[in-house]
Amino acid sequence: MTDDAAPEPLRYESAAQRADRNLVELLQELRVIQTGVQIVFAFLLGLAFTSRFPELDAFERDTYITTLLLTVLASAVLATPVAIHRALFHRGYKRRIVKVSSRLTVIGLVILSLALNGAVLLVTDVVLGTAAAAAITATTTALFALLWFVLPWTLRPDASERPPLG
C-alpha cells in the first residue's frame, strides 16, 4: 500500500531552475488546453453556417453568441502566457512570468468551463428542450467546478505538510 499523501522528495534546484521547470510544465498544460479551445471554437464557427441555425430562437442565439465570445476570450487569456514569455524570457523575469501565467491559466480555465457549458446548454436546448438543457448544464457546470477547482483545492497540503523549499 502506497501513501499518496506523502510529500514528494525534495528537489535540490535553484530558484531559477525551479522557475524554468515550472514554466515548461505550465506551457505544456496550456498546449493541451488550447487544443480543446480550438475544437470548441471550430464547432461554434461551423454551427452558424448550418441549415438549422436560422431556426434558433432568441435564447439559443444569445447562448450561441455568448458561448462564441467566451471561447474567444478563453483562447486569448490562455494564450497570453505564451505572449508574456515571448516578450520577457531573456530579461530575467521568469519567476514573475510563471506567477502571472499561473493566475491567467486559472482565469482561462474558469472562462473555458463557462464556454464549454454554454456549448452544452445550446446543443441540449436545441435537441432536448429548455428544461432538460438546464438540468444537464447544471450537472456539467457542477462537474467542472468539482474536477477543475474543488478537487485540486482539497488536494493541497496544509502548511504543516509542505516540505521546506530545497
NORBELLIN-V720296 format. One record per residue. N is the residue number from 1. RES is the residue in one letter. D_FIRST is the distance of its C-alpha to the first C-alpha in Angstrom with 2 decimals. Layout:
# NORBELLIN-V720296
((N/RES/D_FIRST) (N/RES/D_FIRST))
This chain:
# NORBELLIN-V720296
((1/M/0.00) (2/T/3.80) (3/D/6.71) (4/D/9.24) (5/A/11.84) (6/A/12.11) (7/P/15.51) (8/E/16.35) (9/P/18.06) (10/L/21.72) (11/R/24.15) (12/Y/27.39) (13/E/29.79) (14/S/33.10) (15/A/33.90) (16/A/35.75) (17/Q/32.88) (18/R/30.53) (19/A/33.24) (20/D/33.65) (21/R/29.96) (22/N/29.84) (23/L/33.02) (24/V/31.91) (25/E/28.71) (26/L/30.86) (27/L/33.49) (28/Q/31.01) (29/E/29.79) (30/L/33.46) (31/R/34.29) (32/V/31.88) (33/I/33.22) (34/Q/36.83) (35/T/36.64) (36/G/35.79) (37/V/38.64) (38/Q/41.02) (39/I/40.24) (40/V/40.88) (41/F/44.01) (42/A/45.34) (43/F/44.82) (44/L/46.72) (45/L/49.50) (46/G/50.05) (47/L/50.10) (48/A/53.29) (49/F/55.15) (50/T/54.39) (51/S/57.20) (52/R/55.50) (53/F/54.99) (54/P/58.51) (55/E/57.70) (56/L/55.08) (57/D/56.17) (58/A/56.30) (59/F/52.82) (60/E/51.28) (61/R/53.26) (62/D/52.22) (63/T/48.57) (64/Y/49.06) (65/I/50.71) (66/T/48.20) (67/T/45.27) (68/L/47.05) (69/L/47.71) (70/L/44.15) (71/T/42.97) (72/V/45.50) (73/L/44.46) (74/A/40.74) (75/S/41.73) (76/A/43.88) (77/V/41.37) (78/L/38.48) (79/A/40.85) (80/T/42.15) (81/P/39.46) (82/V/40.67) (83/A/44.24) (84/I/43.43) (85/H/41.69) (86/R/44.68) (87/A/47.11) (88/L/45.42) (89/F/43.15) (90/H/45.66) (91/R/46.62) (92/G/43.72) (93/Y/42.33) (94/K/38.90) (95/R/37.05) (96/R/39.46) (97/I/39.05) (98/V/35.25) (99/K/35.69) (100/V/38.37) (101/S/36.75) (102/S/33.48) (103/R/35.53) (104/L/37.55) (105/T/34.49) (106/V/33.37) (107/I/36.97) (108/G/37.12) (109/L/34.00) (110/V/35.67) (111/I/38.86) (112/L/37.16) (113/S/35.40) (114/L/38.88) (115/A/40.42) (116/L/37.92) (117/N/38.38) (118/G/42.12) (119/A/41.98) (120/V/40.14) (121/L/42.81) (122/L/45.63) (123/V/44.56) (124/T/43.59) (125/D/46.81) (126/V/48.91) (127/V/47.20) (128/L/46.35) (129/G/48.43) (130/T/47.95) (131/A/46.20) (132/A/43.47) (133/A/43.19) (134/A/42.73) (135/A/39.97) (136/I/38.10) (137/T/38.54) (138/A/37.36) (139/T/34.18) (140/T/33.61) (141/T/34.51) (142/A/31.92) (143/L/29.31) (144/F/30.19) (145/A/30.22) (146/L/26.78) (147/L/25.11) (148/W/27.15) (149/F/27.75) (150/V/25.97) (151/L/22.39) (152/P/22.72) (153/W/24.41) (154/T/21.68) (155/L/19.06) (156/R/21.32) (157/P/20.30) (158/D/22.95) (159/A/25.05) (160/S/23.16) (161/E/19.93) (162/R/21.88) (163/P/22.01) (164/P/25.62) (165/L/27.41) (166/G/27.56))
